[in-house]
Amino acid sequence: MSDGPSGLLYGMPEAEYHARPELSSTQARTLLDSPARYKYELDHRRESAAYDVGHATHARILGVGSPVIVYPDEHLTPSGNPSTKAATVAWLEEQRAAGLVPVTPAHMLTVDAMAEAVLAHPEARRLLELDGHSEVSAFAADPETGVRCRARIDRLNAEAAIDVKTVSGSVSRIEFGREAARYGYPVQAAWYLDTLEWVGEPERGWRFIAIEKAAPHLVAVHKLDDVTLL
């Protein structure tokens, strides 16, 4: 794999980060599941309304990230959904090509409500307001294999590396634990913490801030124990 940036980088645009050739935790999890799926997804970047809402929520909570643009009325159906007309499809492609995140007015209201719910949660707010940096990109080579790896930490401070997750179900310990197992969140956490170690960062904890997508948008802060991260 070719040489690239090393260490921590602040302010790298999201699109530039995702275009980098270093191996990410998402790619590693896909590779473990299916090399064929890994190859396909490498060549076919997925875009969806659900991803857009997730990106918009991160940007709203963290104060950084790809700018959000709301669909104008002419590209919405009477029910408020994006039109399937050619003009709307072209508009959507233009916004994404410009690095913007398109969301409907209804989704924007949900994004704002989720952000407010996080700010109303004492522990989540405390973690996010500690002195630190948002959307921190880390690049390092695995010392055992030489494979160059990357990680993008939502929020990094002296206490913890923080990842914000929006969930379709419950943020309860049991339900979030099931979601974590299903999507490989322990692998992600270990990957990020290892990458931070390889760039010379001091040891710190890991926290998930989980937010329910459905009202009343309950919030929880979860910590994976050391055994889970191994």
MDAnalysis code that builds the backbone (N, CA, C; Angstrom):
import MDAnalysis as mda
import numpy as np

u = mda.Universe.empty(690, n_residues=230, atom_resindex=np.repeat(np.arange(230), 3), trajectory=True)
u.add_TopologyAttr("name", ["N", "CA", "C"] * 230)
u.add_TopologyAttr("resid", np.arange(1, 231))
u.add_TopologyAttr("resname", ["MET", "SER", "ASP", "GLY", "PRO", "SER", "GLY", "LEU", "LEU", "TYR", "GLY", "MET", "PRO", "GLU", "ALA", "GLU", "TYR", "HIS", "ALA", "ARG", "PRO", "GLU", "LEU", "SER", "SER", "THR", "GLN", "ALA", "ARG", "THR", "LEU", "LEU", "ASP", "SER", "PRO", "ALA", "ARG", "TYR", "LYS", "TYR", "GLU", "LEU", "ASP", "HIS", "ARG", "ARG", "GLU", "SER", "ALA", "ALA", "TYR", "ASP", "VAL", "GLY", "HIS", "ALA", "THR", "HIS", "ALA", "ARG", "ILE", "LEU", "GLY", "VAL", "GLY", "SER", "PRO", "VAL", "ILE", "VAL", "TYR", "PRO", "ASP", "GLU", "HIS", "LEU", "THR", "PRO", "SER", "GLY", "ASN", "PRO", "SER", "THR", "LYS", "ALA", "ALA", "THR", "VAL", "ALA", "TRP", "LEU", "GLU", "GLU", "GLN", "ARG", "ALA", "ALA", "GLY", "LEU", "VAL", "PRO", "VAL", "THR", "PRO", "ALA", "HIS", "MET", "LEU", "THR", "VAL", "ASP", "ALA", "MET", "ALA", "GLU", "ALA", "VAL", "LEU", "ALA", "HIS", "PRO", "GLU", "ALA", "ARG", "ARG", "LEU", "LEU", "GLU", "LEU", "ASP", "GLY", "HIS", "SER", "GLU", "VAL", "SER", "ALA", "PHE", "ALA", "ALA", "ASP", "PRO", "GLU", "THR", "GLY", "VAL", "ARG", "CYS", "ARG", "ALA", "ARG", "ILE", "ASP", "ARG", "LEU", "ASN", "ALA", "GLU", "ALA", "ALA", "ILE", "ASP", "VAL", "LYS", "THR", "VAL", "SER", "GLY", "SER", "VAL", "SER", "ARG", "ILE", "GLU", "PHE", "GLY", "ARG", "GLU", "ALA", "ALA", "ARG", "TYR", "GLY", "TYR", "PRO", "VAL", "GLN", "ALA", "ALA", "TRP", "TYR", "LEU", "ASP", "THR", "LEU", "GLU", "TRP", "VAL", "GLY", "GLU", "PRO", "GLU", "ARG", "GLY", "TRP", "ARG", "PHE", "ILE", "ALA", "ILE", "GLU", "LYS", "ALA", "ALA", "PRO", "HIS", "LEU", "VAL", "ALA", "VAL", "HIS", "LYS", "LEU", "ASP", "ASP", "VAL", "THR", "LEU", "LEU"])
u.atoms.positions = np.array([
    [0.853, -1.195, 0.000],
    [0.000, 0.000, 0.000],
    [0.883, 1.236, 0.000],
    [0.470, 2.258, -0.713],
    [1.301, 3.438, -0.889],
    [1.427, 4.225, 0.397],
    [2.499, 5.027, 0.437],
    [2.702, 5.900, 1.586],
    [1.600, 6.937, 1.638],
    [1.383, 7.464, 2.828],
    [0.358, 8.483, 2.994],
    [0.596, 9.221, 4.283],
    [-0.398, 9.975, 4.745],
    [-0.244, 10.732, 5.982],
    [-0.070, 9.798, 7.181],
    [0.599, 10.299, 8.202],
    [0.786, 9.547, 9.435],
    [0.461, 10.450, 10.610],
    [-0.002, 9.840, 11.694],
    [-0.324, 10.599, 12.890],
    [-1.755, 11.089, 12.888],
    [-2.012, 12.106, 13.708],
    [-3.340, 12.691, 13.793],
    [-3.457, 13.886, 12.858],
    [-4.565, 13.971, 12.135],
    [-4.825, 15.101, 11.260],
    [-6.153, 15.729, 11.665],
    [-6.147, 17.045, 11.803],
    [-7.351, 17.772, 12.173],
    [-7.847, 18.552, 10.956],
    [-9.153, 18.555, 10.780],
    [-9.733, 19.356, 9.711],
    [-9.718, 18.718, 8.338],
    [-9.392, 17.422, 8.224],
    [-9.434, 16.775, 6.917],
    [-10.894, 16.635, 6.480],
    [-11.252, 17.103, 5.287],
    [-12.639, 16.965, 4.828],
    [-13.069, 15.505, 4.808],
    [-14.332, 15.285, 5.114],
    [-14.849, 13.915, 5.210],
    [-14.680, 13.152, 3.906],
    [-14.981, 13.808, 2.788],
    [-14.867, 13.140, 1.490],
    [-13.422, 12.735, 1.204],
    [-12.482, 13.601, 1.576],
    [-11.063, 13.282, 1.365],
    [-10.643, 12.096, 2.219],
    [-11.121, 12.073, 3.462],
    [-10.780, 10.945, 4.335],
    [-11.285, 9.625, 3.749],
    [-12.551, 9.604, 3.331],
    [-13.132, 8.353, 2.837],
    [-12.543, 7.919, 1.499],
    [-11.891, 8.839, 0.798],
    [-11.257, 8.481, -0.468],
    [-9.850, 7.921, -0.280],
    [-9.338, 7.971, 0.953],
    [-7.983, 7.493, 1.219],
    [-7.895, 5.975, 1.022],
    [-6.724, 5.457, 0.629],
    [-6.583, 4.017, 0.374],
    [-6.307, 3.174, 1.622],
    [-5.984, 3.805, 2.757],
    [-5.692, 3.017, 3.953],
    [-6.920, 2.208, 4.384],
    [-6.697, 1.099, 5.051],
    [-7.780, 0.215, 5.473],
    [-8.510, 0.811, 6.678],
    [-9.838, 0.865, 6.596],
    [-10.652, 1.377, 7.694],
    [-11.254, 0.213, 8.469],
    [-11.808, 0.514, 9.638],
    [-12.427, -0.554, 10.432],
    [-13.669, -1.102, 9.721],
    [-14.423, -0.235, 9.046],
    [-15.594, -0.701, 8.302],
    [-15.175, -1.671, 7.209],
    [-14.116, -1.327, 6.486],
    [-13.625, -2.206, 5.431],
    [-13.100, -3.520, 6.013],
    [-12.416, -3.447, 7.153],
    [-11.887, -4.659, 7.781],
    [-13.016, -5.593, 8.199],
    [-14.086, -5.022, 8.751],
    [-15.228, -5.851, 9.154],
    [-15.900, -6.485, 7.947],
    [-15.999, -5.724, 6.852],
    [-16.579, -6.271, 5.629],
    [-15.685, -7.357, 5.052],
    [-14.392, -7.149, 5.100],
    [-13.435, -8.127, 4.586],
    [-13.523, -9.433, 5.365],
    [-13.692, -9.346, 6.685],
    [-13.844, -10.544, 7.512],
    [-15.125, -11.292, 7.167],
    [-16.156, -10.530, 6.799],
    [-17.439, -11.141, 6.449],
    [-17.385, -11.778, 5.070],
    [-16.857, -11.019, 4.072],
    [-16.833, -11.516, 2.707],
    [-15.868, -10.702, 1.864],
    [-14.763, -11.306, 1.407],
    [-13.843, -10.569, 0.521],
    [-14.528, -10.059, -0.746],
    [-15.483, -10.830, -1.272],
    [-16.187, -10.400, -2.487],
    [-17.022, -9.151, -2.209],
    [-17.674, -9.111, -1.037],
    [-18.462, -7.943, -0.688],
    [-17.553, -6.734, -0.472],
    [-16.387, -6.985, 0.142],
    [-15.406, -5.909, 0.349],
    [-15.002, -5.302, -0.984],
    [-14.694, -6.156, -1.951],
    [-14.277, -5.665, -3.274],
    [-15.399, -4.889, -3.941],
    [-16.631, -5.385, -3.837],
    [-17.755, -4.699, -4.466],
    [-17.968, -3.325, -3.834],
    [-17.977, -3.262, -2.515],
    [-18.236, -1.989, -1.835],
    [-17.088, -1.007, -2.022],
    [-15.886, -1.525, -2.256],
    [-14.756, -0.655, -2.540],
    [-14.962, 0.077, -3.863],
    [-15.607, -0.596, -4.801],
    [-15.836, -0.029, -6.135],
    [-17.191, 0.661, -6.267],
    [-18.072, 0.469, -5.294],
    [-19.422, 1.032, -5.377],
    [-19.776, 1.677, -4.034],
    [-19.426, 2.942, -3.905],
    [-19.725, 3.653, -2.650],
    [-21.235, 3.799, -2.495],
    [-21.740, 3.404, -1.321],
    [-23.179, 3.442, -1.084],
    [-23.624, 4.812, -0.576],
    [-24.755, 5.252, -1.103],
    [-25.380, 6.484, -0.627],
    [-26.842, 6.169, -0.343],
    [-27.379, 6.747, 0.716],
    [-28.787, 6.527, 1.031],
    [-29.273, 7.642, 1.936],
    [-30.602, 7.767, 2.033],
    [-31.179, 8.776, 2.916],
    [-30.786, 8.508, 4.360],
    [-30.713, 7.231, 4.745],
    [-30.332, 6.893, 6.124],
    [-28.914, 7.355, 6.426],
    [-28.000, 7.155, 5.482],
    [-26.628, 7.634, 5.666],
    [-26.611, 9.164, 5.759],
    [-27.412, 9.802, 4.909],
    [-27.446, 11.265, 4.914],
    [-27.905, 11.796, 6.269],
    [-28.939, 11.186, 6.841],
    [-29.432, 11.622, 8.146],
    [-28.361, 11.400, 9.217],
    [-27.662, 10.277, 9.130],
    [-26.578, 10.017, 10.078],
    [-25.469, 11.049, 9.978],
    [-25.057, 11.379, 8.751],
    [-24.014, 12.388, 8.556],
    [-24.475, 13.752, 9.073],
    [-25.738, 14.084, 8.786],
    [-26.266, 15.376, 9.225],
    [-26.327, 15.462, 10.745],
    [-26.683, 14.357, 11.388],
    [-26.745, 14.334, 12.852],
    [-25.364, 14.527, 13.457],
    [-24.374, 13.843, 12.893],
    [-23.000, 14.015, 13.371],
    [-22.563, 15.470, 13.232],
    [-22.835, 16.045, 12.077],
    [-22.426, 17.437, 11.841],
    [-23.100, 18.381, 12.827],
    [-24.364, 18.132, 13.109],
    [-25.118, 18.993, 14.026],
    [-24.605, 18.861, 15.455],
    [-24.290, 17.650, 15.880],
    [-23.846, 17.412, 17.257],
    [-22.402, 17.858, 17.457],
    [-21.550, 17.538, 16.482],
    [-20.118, 17.787, 16.634],
    [-19.700, 19.177, 16.163],
    [-20.535, 19.834, 15.379],
    [-20.205, 21.171, 14.907],
    [-19.251, 21.201, 13.746],
    [-18.906, 20.034, 13.211],
    [-18.035, 19.948, 12.043],
    [-18.554, 18.837, 11.144],
    [-17.995, 18.748, 9.943],
    [-18.419, 17.709, 9.013],
    [-18.951, 18.315, 7.739],
    [-19.446, 17.462, 6.876],
    [-19.952, 17.926, 5.591],
    [-21.163, 18.840, 5.801],
    [-21.223, 19.967, 5.077],
    [-22.374, 20.864, 5.203],
    [-23.670, 20.170, 4.786],
    [-24.745, 20.547, 5.451],
    [-26.056, 19.957, 5.183],
    [-26.880, 20.913, 4.327],
    [-27.596, 20.372, 3.358],
    [-28.498, 21.177, 2.532],
    [-29.879, 20.518, 2.554],
    [-30.904, 21.325, 2.743],
    [-32.276, 20.826, 2.792],
    [-32.884, 20.856, 1.384],
    [-33.571, 19.780, 1.035],
    [-34.236, 19.724, -0.274],
    [-35.155, 20.936, -0.462],
    [-35.033, 21.652, -1.560],
    [-35.991, 22.739, -1.835],
    [-37.345, 22.151, -2.204],
    [-38.385, 22.965, -2.075],
    [-39.757, 22.496, -2.292],
    [-39.961, 21.874, -3.675],
    [-39.280, 22.421, -4.693],
    [-39.511, 21.920, -6.052],
    [-39.016, 20.487, -6.256],
    [-38.223, 19.985, -5.317],
    [-37.729, 18.612, -5.435],
    [-38.382, 17.672, -4.427],
    [-39.522, 18.106, -3.887],
    [-40.265, 17.281, -2.937],
    [-41.644, 16.952, -3.486],
    [-42.134, 15.781, -3.122],
    [-43.509, 15.409, -3.453],
    [-44.452, 16.089, -2.461],
    [-45.756, 16.073, -2.721],
    [-46.702, 16.665, -1.770],
    [-46.604, 16.073, -0.365],
    [-46.144, 14.817, -0.252],
    [-46.007, 14.182, 1.061],
    [-44.685, 14.527, 1.743],
    [-43.827, 15.298, 1.058],
    [-42.576, 15.724, 1.665],
    [-41.388, 14.833, 1.384],
    [-41.552, 13.826, 0.537],
    [-40.455, 12.937, 0.178],
    [-39.740, 13.437, -1.077],
    [-38.473, 13.050, -1.264],
    [-37.766, 13.470, -2.481],
    [-38.455, 12.947, -3.736],
    [-38.556, 13.785, -4.740],
    [-39.145, 13.378, -6.007],
    [-38.223, 12.387, -6.710],
    [-38.798, 11.561, -7.563],
    [-38.001, 10.626, -8.360],
    [-37.769, 11.146, -9.777],
    [-38.166, 12.391, -10.034],
    [-37.993, 12.965, -11.360],
    [-36.511, 13.167, -11.680],
    [-36.219, 13.207, -12.979],
    [-34.831, 13.331, -13.429],
    [-34.169, 14.592, -12.884],
    [-34.926, 15.682, -12.810],
    [-34.353, 16.942, -12.324],
    [-33.921, 16.820, -10.864],
    [-34.692, 16.092, -10.069],
    [-34.344, 15.905, -8.660],
    [-33.136, 14.991, -8.522],
    [-33.106, 13.935, -9.313],
    [-31.953, 13.030, -9.288],
    [-30.681, 13.785, -9.658],
    [-30.767, 14.638, -10.669],
    [-29.606, 15.432, -11.083],
    [-29.194, 16.401, -9.977],
    [-30.187, 17.037, -9.339],
    [-29.890, 17.961, -8.232],
    [-29.192, 17.229, -7.096],
    [-29.682, 16.041, -6.777],
    [-29.098, 15.243, -5.700],
    [-27.644, 14.889, -6.006],
    [-27.378, 14.471, -7.220],
    [-26.008, 14.125, -7.614],
    [-25.092, 15.339, -7.527],
    [-25.610, 16.506, -7.906],
    [-24.813, 17.739, -7.844],
    [-24.434, 18.079, -6.405],
    [-25.389, 17.930, -5.486],
    [-25.114, 18.274, -4.089],
    [-24.074, 17.330, -3.490],
    [-24.222, 16.042, -3.768],
    [-23.258, 15.074, -3.226],
    [-21.877, 15.268, -3.848],
    [-21.842, 15.600, -5.129],
    [-20.561, 15.849, -5.790],
    [-19.868, 17.069, -5.188],
    [-20.662, 18.009, -4.678],
    [-20.107, 19.216, -4.057],
    [-19.756, 19.000, -2.588],
    [-19.951, 17.775, -2.089],
    [-19.619, 17.479, -0.701],
    [-20.699, 17.842, 0.293],
    [-21.931, 18.062, -0.195],
    [-23.041, 18.430, 0.681],
    [-23.867, 17.199, 1.049],
    [-24.558, 17.282, 2.179],
    [-25.414, 16.195, 2.648],
    [-26.870, 16.631, 2.492],
    [-27.627, 16.051, 1.556],
    [-29.017, 16.466, 1.341],
    [-29.975, 15.739, 2.279],
    [-30.863, 16.490, 2.922],
    [-31.888, 15.896, 3.777],
    [-33.211, 16.612, 3.540],
    [-34.299, 15.916, 3.791],
    [-35.615, 16.521, 3.646],
    [-35.894, 17.420, 4.853],
    [-36.858, 18.342, 4.722],
    [-37.213, 19.178, 5.877],
    [-37.627, 18.350, 7.094],
    [-38.366, 17.253, 6.870],
    [-38.785, 16.402, 7.991],
    [-37.591, 15.754, 8.664],
    [-36.646, 15.280, 7.858],
    [-35.445, 14.678, 8.433],
    [-34.608, 15.712, 9.188],
    [-34.601, 16.946, 8.698],
    [-33.847, 17.994, 9.381],
    [-34.429, 18.260, 10.763],
    [-35.742, 18.206, 10.873],
    [-36.376, 18.364, 12.184],
    [-35.957, 17.243, 13.123],
    [-35.861, 16.022, 12.588],
    [-35.417, 14.885, 13.402],
    [-33.964, 15.067, 13.835],
    [-33.135, 15.522, 12.910],
    [-31.724, 15.768, 13.233],
    [-31.606, 16.783, 14.367],
    [-32.334, 17.866, 14.267],
    [-32.300, 18.895, 15.313],
    [-32.786, 18.343, 16.648],
    [-33.832, 17.522, 16.604],
    [-34.371, 16.948, 17.841],
    [-33.359, 15.996, 18.485],
    [-32.657, 15.209, 17.679],
    [-31.649, 14.297, 18.232],
    [-30.494, 15.083, 18.853],
    [-30.078, 16.147, 18.189],
    [-28.990, 16.968, 18.727],
    [-29.400, 17.592, 20.062],
    [-30.631, 18.062, 20.148],
    [-31.111, 18.647, 21.399],
    [-31.177, 17.598, 22.500],
    [-31.544, 16.371, 22.137],
    [-31.610, 15.296, 23.125],
    [-30.227, 14.980, 23.694],
    [-29.219, 15.016, 22.833],
    [-27.849, 14.770, 23.308],
    [-27.416, 15.871, 24.268],
    [-27.695, 17.106, 23.929],
    [-27.320, 18.226, 24.796],
    [-28.054, 18.187, 26.128],
    [-29.234, 17.553, 26.158],
    [-30.004, 17.466, 27.398],
    [-29.558, 16.297, 28.273],
    [-28.680, 15.441, 27.748],
    [-28.183, 14.289, 28.511],
    [-26.904, 14.709, 29.230],
    [-26.889, 14.742, 30.560],
    [-25.739, 15.308, 31.292],
    [-24.395, 14.677, 30.949],
    [-24.315, 13.350, 30.919],
    [-23.018, 12.709, 30.673],
    [-22.583, 12.875, 29.223],
    [-23.516, 12.741, 28.282],
    [-23.158, 12.932, 26.881],
    [-22.665, 14.352, 26.646],
    [-23.362, 15.320, 27.214],
    [-22.961, 16.717, 27.039],
    [-21.590, 16.957, 27.685],
    [-21.371, 16.380, 28.869],
    [-20.087, 16.578, 29.538],
    [-18.942, 16.064, 28.668],
    [-19.106, 14.866, 28.125],
    [-18.052, 14.279, 27.306],
    [-17.772, 15.120, 26.066],
    [-18.833, 15.615, 25.442],
    [-18.653, 16.384, 24.211],
    [-18.076, 17.774, 24.463],
    [-18.303, 18.308, 25.660],
    [-17.835, 19.664, 25.951],
    [-16.452, 19.699, 26.591],
    [-15.875, 18.529, 26.899],
    [-14.495, 18.511, 27.373],
    [-13.578, 19.041, 26.280],
    [-12.503, 19.691, 26.668],
    [-11.558, 20.236, 25.696],
    [-11.038, 19.122, 24.794],
    [-11.193, 19.280, 23.503],
    [-10.752, 18.243, 22.572],
    [-11.010, 18.655, 21.138],
    [-11.070, 17.665, 20.253],
    [-11.248, 17.922, 18.829],
    [-12.292, 16.969, 18.258],
    [-13.030, 17.451, 17.259],
    [-14.028, 16.632, 16.575],
    [-13.504, 16.185, 15.216],
    [-14.004, 15.021, 14.773],
    [-13.648, 14.455, 13.467],
    [-12.126, 14.424, 13.284],
    [-11.482, 13.686, 14.156],
    [-10.024, 13.553, 14.118],
    [-9.659, 12.341, 13.265],
    [-8.833, 12.546, 12.263],
    [-8.379, 11.454, 11.396],
    [-7.031, 10.948, 11.882],
    [-6.902, 9.636, 12.002],
    [-5.652, 9.026, 12.467],
    [-5.163, 8.035, 11.410],
    [-3.864, 8.091, 11.117],
    [-3.260, 7.216, 10.116],
    [-1.998, 6.586, 10.697],
    [-1.895, 5.263, 10.561],
    [-0.716, 4.570, 11.088],
    [-0.608, 3.204, 10.420],
    [0.596, 2.638, 10.492],
    [0.819, 1.289, 9.980],
    [0.754, 0.298, 11.137],
    [0.059, -0.804, 10.926],
    [0.031, -1.879, 11.915],
    [1.458, -2.387, 12.094],
    [2.031, -2.313, 13.296],
    [3.428, -2.712, 13.484],
    [3.696, -4.186, 13.213],
    [2.666, -5.033, 13.270],
    [2.873, -6.467, 13.033],
    [2.782, -6.837, 11.563],
    [1.877, -6.193, 10.832],
    [1.654, -6.571, 9.433],
    [2.163, -5.545, 8.435],
    [2.335, -4.299, 8.880],
    [2.732, -3.232, 7.972],
    [1.578, -2.640, 7.199],
    [0.368, -3.181, 7.366],
    [-0.803, -2.652, 6.663],
    [-1.118, -1.259, 7.195],
    [-1.280, -0.311, 6.272],
    [-1.601, 1.056, 6.690],
    [-3.091, 1.162, 6.997],
    [-3.394, 1.710, 8.165],
    [-4.766, 1.774, 8.665],
    [-5.177, 3.225, 8.905],
    [-6.481, 3.431, 8.915],
    [-7.007, 4.758, 9.217],
    [-8.196, 4.645, 10.161],
    [-8.445, 5.734, 10.873],
    [-9.594, 5.802, 11.776],
    [-10.056, 7.247, 11.834],
    [-11.344, 7.443, 12.005],
    [-11.917, 8.795, 12.090],
    [-12.739, 8.856, 13.374],
    [-12.180, 9.515, 14.379],
    [-12.806, 9.569, 15.692],
    [-13.747, 10.761, 15.757],
    [-14.994, 10.508, 16.145],
    [-15.984, 11.584, 16.186],
    [-15.545, 12.706, 17.121],
    [-15.107, 12.344, 18.322],
    [-14.652, 13.346, 19.296],
    [-13.536, 12.734, 20.124],
    [-12.437, 13.459, 20.241],
    [-11.273, 12.962, 20.967],
    [-10.861, 13.976, 22.013],
    [-10.812, 13.518, 23.276],
    [-10.302, 14.361, 24.352],
    [-9.402, 13.521, 25.247],
    [-8.882, 14.096, 26.306],
    [-7.925, 13.389, 27.150],
    [-8.560, 12.216, 27.885],
    [-9.869, 12.243, 28.063],
    [-10.550, 11.178, 28.803],
    [-10.938, 10.000, 27.929],
    [-11.411, 10.284, 26.714],
    [-11.967, 9.202, 25.900],
    [-11.969, 9.535, 24.418],
    [-12.003, 8.467, 23.636],
    [-12.345, 8.560, 22.219],
    [-13.834, 8.264, 22.137],
    [-14.587, 9.099, 21.438],
    [-16.046, 9.038, 21.472],
    [-16.591, 8.792, 20.077],
    [-17.567, 7.876, 19.998],
    [-18.234, 7.606, 18.739],
    [-19.727, 7.810, 18.927],
    [-20.337, 8.590, 18.043],
    [-21.765, 8.880, 18.118],
    [-22.505, 7.911, 17.204],
    [-23.490, 7.208, 17.755],
    [-24.272, 6.243, 16.985],
    [-25.751, 6.604, 17.049],
    [-26.405, 6.661, 15.890],
    [-27.858, 6.772, 15.853],
    [-28.400, 5.362, 15.648],
    [-29.398, 4.980, 16.439],
    [-29.892, 3.605, 16.396],
    [-31.388, 3.586, 16.109],
    [-31.822, 2.579, 15.374],
    [-33.234, 2.452, 15.025],
    [-34.058, 1.924, 16.194],
    [-33.422, 1.133, 17.054],
    [-34.134, 0.557, 18.181],
    [-33.883, 1.312, 19.475],
    [-33.687, 0.546, 20.533],
    [-33.505, 1.118, 21.871],
    [-32.019, 1.304, 22.177],
    [-31.726, 2.325, 23.004],
    [-30.348, 2.546, 23.451],
    [-30.097, 1.879, 24.799],
    [-31.017, 1.025, 25.234],
    [-30.807, 0.307, 26.488],
    [-29.555, -0.556, 26.383],
    [-29.001, -0.902, 27.517],
    [-27.762, -1.669, 27.539],
    [-27.892, -2.979, 26.755],
    [-29.023, -3.685, 26.965],
    [-29.213, -4.971, 26.298],
    [-29.370, -4.786, 24.795],
    [-30.253, -3.877, 24.389],
    [-30.521, -3.700, 22.958],
    [-29.318, -3.116, 22.222],
    [-28.629, -2.163, 22.854],
    [-27.457, -1.610, 22.185],
    [-26.354, -2.668, 22.113],
    [-26.270, -3.516, 23.138],
    [-25.293, -4.606, 23.097],
    [-25.529, -5.530, 21.925],
    [-26.803, -5.812, 21.643],
    [-27.125, -6.654, 20.484],
    [-26.733, -5.966, 19.177],
    [-27.009, -4.663, 19.103],
    [-26.640, -3.913, 17.902],
    [-25.123, -3.867, 17.740],
    [-24.430, -3.696, 18.862],
    [-22.966, -3.658, 18.818],
    [-22.403, -4.977, 18.294],
    [-22.981, -6.092, 18.753],
    [-22.521, -7.399, 18.285],
    [-22.840, -7.592, 16.801],
    [-24.028, -7.139, 16.394],
    [-24.453, -7.318, 14.997],
    [-23.565, -6.552, 14.031],
    [-23.204, -5.320, 14.387],
    [-22.448, -4.468, 13.466],
    [-20.947, -4.404, 13.762],
    [-20.502, -5.170, 14.724],
    [-19.063, -5.232, 14.974],
    [-18.489, -4.005, 15.651],
    [-19.270, -3.355, 16.511],
    [-18.768, -2.158, 17.185],
    [-17.537, -2.424, 18.056],
    [-17.432, -3.596, 18.717],
    [-16.197, -3.848, 19.475],
    [-14.949, -3.857, 18.589],
    [-15.089, -4.373, 17.360],
    [-13.963, -4.360, 16.415],
    [-13.604, -2.923, 16.068],
    [-14.618, -2.106, 15.826],
    [-14.370, -0.701, 15.516],
    [-13.638, -0.007, 16.658],
    [-14.125, -0.203, 17.889],
    [-13.507, 0.459, 19.036],
    [-12.060, 0.034, 19.208],
    [-11.809, -1.275, 19.115],
    [-10.440, -1.766, 19.254],
    [-9.545, -1.241, 18.137],
    [-10.090, -1.179, 16.923],
    [-9.341, -0.669, 15.764],
    [-8.922, 0.780, 15.993],
    [-9.866, 1.594, 16.457],
    [-9.582, 3.008, 16.685],
    [-8.562, 3.191, 17.804],
    [-8.745, 2.457, 18.890],
    [-7.817, 2.599, 20.020],
    [-6.420, 2.108, 19.645],
    [-6.333, 1.042, 18.866],
    [-5.027, 0.563, 18.404],
    [-4.358, 1.599, 17.511],
    [-5.141, 2.188, 16.590],
    [-4.572, 3.193, 15.691],
    [-4.060, 4.393, 16.481],
    [-4.801, 4.802, 17.491],
    [-4.339, 5.901, 18.347],
    [-3.051, 5.534, 19.068],
    [-2.955, 4.297, 19.514],
    [-1.726, 3.844, 20.180],
    [-0.546, 3.873, 19.216],
    [-0.783, 3.445, 17.969],
    [0.296, 3.388, 16.986],
    [0.810, 4.771, 16.598],
    [-0.025, 5.794, 16.730],
    [0.449, 7.147, 16.404],
    [1.057, 7.828, 17.636],
    [1.135, 7.094, 18.757],
    [1.798, 7.628, 19.948],
    [0.896, 8.371, 20.907],
    [-0.421, 8.216, 20.748],
    [-1.348, 8.882, 21.656],
    [-1.391, 8.155, 23.003],
    [-1.571, 8.886, 24.107],
    [-1.691, 8.241, 25.419],
    [-2.949, 7.389, 25.497],
    [-2.920, 6.364, 26.355],
    [-4.060, 5.471, 26.511],
    [-5.264, 6.241, 27.070],
    [-6.432, 5.922, 26.548],
    [-7.661, 6.560, 27.013],
    [-8.818, 5.589, 26.860],
    [-9.955, 5.953, 27.408],
    [-11.121, 5.089, 27.317],
    [-11.871, 5.253, 26.012],
    [-12.948, 4.482, 25.884],
    [-13.795, 4.526, 24.698],
    [-15.244, 4.670, 25.148],
    [-15.985, 5.543, 24.485],
    [-17.387, 5.732, 24.817],
    [-18.227, 5.792, 23.542],
    [-19.395, 5.141, 23.593],
    [-20.407, 5.306, 22.565],
    [-21.488, 6.223, 23.111],
    [-21.838, 7.258, 22.358],
    [-23.029, 8.048, 22.660],
    [-24.094, 7.580, 21.680],
    [-25.105, 6.885, 22.199],
    [-26.146, 6.300, 21.362],
    [-27.421, 7.130, 21.454],
    [-28.042, 7.382, 20.299],
    [-29.255, 8.200, 20.229],
    [-30.315, 7.439, 19.441],
    [-31.504, 7.355, 19.989],
    [-32.602, 6.718, 19.269],
    [-33.124, 7.640, 18.177],
    [-33.309, 7.087, 16.989],
    [-33.799, 7.886, 15.869],
    [-35.253, 8.292, 16.046],
    [-36.018, 7.475, 16.751],
    [-37.440, 7.759, 16.944],
    [-37.652, 8.572, 18.213],
    [-38.639, 9.460, 18.174],
    [-38.994, 10.230, 19.365],
    [-39.377, 9.273, 20.497],
    [-39.001, 9.595, 21.735],
    [-38.455, 10.870, 22.225],
    [-36.936, 10.978, 22.139],
    [-36.275, 10.182, 21.266],
    [-34.838, 10.282, 21.021],
    [-34.039, 10.112, 22.325],
    [-34.267, 8.966, 22.979],
    [-33.535, 8.688, 24.211],
    [-32.040, 8.550, 23.909],
    [-31.226, 8.917, 24.886],
    [-29.768, 8.937, 24.737],
    [-29.141, 8.103, 25.852],
    [-28.076, 7.405, 25.530],
    [-27.322, 6.663, 26.538],
    [-25.843, 6.710, 26.189],
    [-24.998, 6.644, 27.212],
    [-23.553, 6.567, 27.023],
    [-23.120, 5.166, 27.441],
    [-22.462, 4.460, 26.536],
    [-22.060, 3.083, 26.804],
    [-20.539, 2.933, 26.723],
    [-20.015, 2.074, 27.581],
    [-18.592, 1.753, 27.602],
    [-18.438, 0.265, 27.391],
    [-17.586, -0.119, 26.454],
    [-17.291, -1.533, 26.237],
    [-16.163, -1.938, 27.190],
    [-16.370, -3.032, 27.898],
    [-15.349, -3.450, 28.857],
    [-14.112, -3.983, 28.147],
    [-13.033, -4.134, 28.887],
    [-11.753, -4.534, 28.297],
    [-11.822, -5.914, 27.625],
    [-12.609, -6.826, 28.192],
    [-12.717, -8.144, 27.603],
    [-13.369, -8.057, 26.229],
    [-14.395, -7.238, 26.089],
    [-15.100, -7.087, 24.807],
    [-14.176, -6.539, 23.747],
    [-13.260, -5.658, 24.144],
    [-12.373, -5.005, 23.167],
    [-11.220, -5.894, 22.716],
    [-10.971, -6.996, 23.417],
    [-9.847, -7.843, 23.034],
    [-10.146, -8.603, 21.760],
])
